[in-house]
Amino acid sequence: MFIQQLINGLAIGSVYALMTVGYSLIYSLMSFTNFAHGVVVTVCAYVGYFVLTFFITNIPVGILVALVSGVAVSVLIELSTYRPLLLRNAKRLYLCIAGLGLSIMVENLIIIILSGRFKSYPSEVLSLGNLTVGNATIGIIDLVILLVSVVALVCLEVYIRTSKDGLAIRGASFSLDHASIMGINTDGLMIKVFAIAGALAGIAGFFCGIKYTAYPKLGSSLTNKAFISAVLGGLGSLPGAIIGSFILGILEVLVSGYISSTLRDVFSFSLLVVILLVKPTGLLGKSSEDKA
Amino acid sequence: MINSYWLGIMTQTGIYLLAVLGVCILTGFTGLFSFGHAGFMAIGGYVSAIAVKYGDLPLVAGLLLGTAAATLVGIAIGTPTLKLRGDYFLIATLGIGEAIRMILENWTFVGGAKGLTDVGKGISFPLVLLIDVVVIFMLANFLRSKHGRNCIAIRENETAARAMGINIFRYKLLAMGISCALAGLAGALLGHYMNYLQPTMFNSVKSNELLIMVIMGGFGSLTGSIISALILVPLPEVLRIGSAQEWRMVIYGLLVVLIIIFKPTGLMGYKEFSAKGILAFFSRLKKNAFKRQPKGGE
């Protein structure tokens, strides 16, 4: 029973990690909270639903389509909404509000066009079967989610550690202006970062669609979880984002498994408030006093 | 003359106006964003309702207790997060707003998701109007005072404000306190006016709406916020047809994005609506008209 819950928690935690890493990446570069991150997740969950239901029932194809559409939506958001503001050097909080406006708009457009009902992925995907290890039954879909997410995160880590763009991202996370003086094309870098965040959010959206069905508020409820994970691990820190996400995922599953499933979200948000009161910089947070 | 339906809408508008003014002080004048002000309304509403329903206290005591409770929670959440740079405060308000709503939904003592009924009536339109006028008067004076100017200085440039010797943290906390007090008062009034409370009355959509009204009215304009609240609060009542509610939110979202991109200062900008301002506007118009005449007159 415990092993089963643990694997489930790791799967959920890995989906949170995909979200949180994308959010933290944008936050560490531009120091603003991207409220439109949830839009990408919701749209990709629906894209995954339509591809799997009407075209081809194949999980790898679904992941690929979700990934590509995630990149497209995220870059589109950057170019249409954030770019005009960044060019004007607007206050960072204006970017937050623009993102919020965008997410309110898209959420309600989806309700109008596709109705607010929950859309469940085709049953072939959901019933992939179970694996029995000892006396624990583990859903294969959970293992797939965990595996794909970990591979995606490792790829990102290798990219940031070894590539030239990765070096630019690491440099820009210290100071965007200085990176720009050193000859880094920061406008191009931002598009790349939004593309990476979009790809991760696209995969996350697809997996959430499988686990929780697709619905208009999926993105915003998941973004809230990403915020909690980010604060738990330390705002702006990528390793912190991953650790925070897995901790939150496992704790949520344990709470809903052993106490009550209705208390899961109460627990998560109360956890956030407690962390902010006790240790606001989180587990791995840098001292955020000096990072203006 | 005015039937009770419209009187009801006017009363509700007056009540929500208080919460909008609270967000206006925090967001418009101090430059801090709260995505969870509906949560503070909920605290005010439920504390006052419990005090009146179970504690048998008079209505006024309930209103005061509700206001005080919301203020205390606001200061408690502001104290650790306002010291930090970055979006901690923003995430904290988002978290507290959601946490409060979810706790209320699962707490059977206050009726859970079904809500709390018979919380004590006694709010009438004249009373709300009186409170509105007093609050607006007090806020206008606050903004003209040294303390209000310090808040505005923080919004404009934090580093410069600090260099001028302003205690940034204290004034941010002050703005948060005032803002939460007003939200709590609005929540308490709403509960006693409607005679019931439900957690869904205080969901994140409500928080976002409060923020949107302030943004549309204009950053740093008390009258701008008042005008936009007077227009936008009754709007859903007028638009009670089909999917008008969803379209309303789509349009709000679009408007917010467009306003932020093209006219980030909102409807009124930093200007206040006053008789003096109107006269100045017309005299400018006249002057321009005279100026243009020689050019155009052939």
Chai-1 contact restraints between the chains, C-beta under 6 A:
chainA,res_idxA,chainB,res_idxB,connection_type,confidence,min_distance_angstrom,max_distance_angstrom,comment,restraint_id
A,T33,B,D87,contact,1.0,0.0,6.0,A-B,restraint_1
A,T33,B,L90,contact,1.0,0.0,6.0,A-B,restraint_2
A,T81,B,V257,contact,1.0,0.0,6.0,A-B,restraint_3
A,P84,B,I261,contact,1.0,0.0,6.0,A-B,restraint_4
A,L93,B,F33,contact,1.0,0.0,6.0,A-B,restraint_5
A,Y94,B,I260,contact,1.0,0.0,6.0,A-B,restraint_6
A,Y94,B,P264,contact,1.0,0.0,6.0,A-B,restraint_7
A,I97,B,I260,contact,1.0,0.0,6.0,A-B,restraint_8
A,A98,B,V257,contact,1.0,0.0,6.0,A-B,restraint_9
A,A98,B,I260,contact,1.0,0.0,6.0,A-B,restraint_10
A,G101,B,G253,contact,1.0,0.0,6.0,A-B,restraint_11
A,G101,B,V256,contact,1.0,0.0,6.0,A-B,restraint_12
A,G101,B,V257,contact,1.0,0.0,6.0,A-B,restraint_13
A,L102,B,V257,contact,1.0,0.0,6.0,A-B,restraint_14
A,I104,B,M249,contact,1.0,0.0,6.0,A-B,restraint_15
A,I104,B,G253,contact,1.0,0.0,6.0,A-B,restraint_16
A,M105,B,V250,contact,1.0,0.0,6.0,A-B,restraint_17
A,M105,B,G253,contact,1.0,0.0,6.0,A-B,restraint_18
A,M105,B,L254,contact,1.0,0.0,6.0,A-B,restraint_19
A,N108,B,E246,contact,1.0,0.0,6.0,A-B,restraint_20
A,N108,B,M249,contact,1.0,0.0,6.0,A-B,restraint_21
A,N108,B,V250,contact,1.0,0.0,6.0,A-B,restraint_22
A,L109,B,V250,contact,1.0,0.0,6.0,A-B,restraint_23
A,I111,B,E246,contact,1.0,0.0,6.0,A-B,restraint_24
A,I112,B,S243,contact,1.0,0.0,6.0,A-B,restraint_25
A,I112,B,E246,contact,1.0,0.0,6.0,A-B,restraint_26
A,F227,B,I91,contact,1.0,0.0,6.0,A-B,restraint_27
A,V231,B,I91,contact,1.0,0.0,6.0,A-B,restraint_28
A,L235,B,G86,contact,1.0,0.0,6.0,A-B,restraint_29
A,T262,B,N106,contact,1.0,0.0,6.0,A-B,restraint_30
A,D265,B,M102,contact,1.0,0.0,6.0,A-B,restraint_31
A,V266,B,M102,contact,1.0,0.0,6.0,A-B,restraint_32
A,V266,B,I103,contact,1.0,0.0,6.0,A-B,restraint_33
A,V266,B,N106,contact,1.0,0.0,6.0,A-B,restraint_34
A,F269,B,G95,contact,1.0,0.0,6.0,A-B,restraint_35
A,F269,B,E98,contact,1.0,0.0,6.0,A-B,restraint_36
A,F269,B,A99,contact,1.0,0.0,6.0,A-B,restraint_37
A,S270,B,A99,contact,1.0,0.0,6.0,A-B,restraint_38
A,L272,B,G95,contact,1.0,0.0,6.0,A-B,restraint_39
A,V273,B,G95,contact,1.0,0.0,6.0,A-B,restraint_40
A,V273,B,I96,contact,1.0,0.0,6.0,A-B,restraint_41
A,V273,B,A99,contact,1.0,0.0,6.0,A-B,restraint_42
A,L276,B,P80,contact,1.0,0.0,6.0,A-B,restraint_43
A,L276,B,T81,contact,1.0,0.0,6.0,A-B,restraint_44
A,L276,B,A92,contact,1.0,0.0,6.0,A-B,restraint_45
A,L277,B,P80,contact,1.0,0.0,6.0,A-B,restraint_46
A,P280,B,P80,contact,1.0,0.0,6.0,A-B,restraint_47
A,P280,B,T81,contact,1.0,0.0,6.0,A-B,restraint_48
A,P280,B,L84,contact,1.0,0.0,6.0,A-B,restraint_49
A,P280,B,Y88,contact,1.0,0.0,6.0,A-B,restraint_50
A,S288,B,L84,contact,1.0,0.0,6.0,A-B,restraint_51
A,S288,B,R85,contact,1.0,0.0,6.0,A-B,restraint_52
A,S288,B,G86,contact,1.0,0.0,6.0,A-B,restraint_53
A,A292,B,R85,contact,1.0,0.0,6.0,A-B,restraint_54
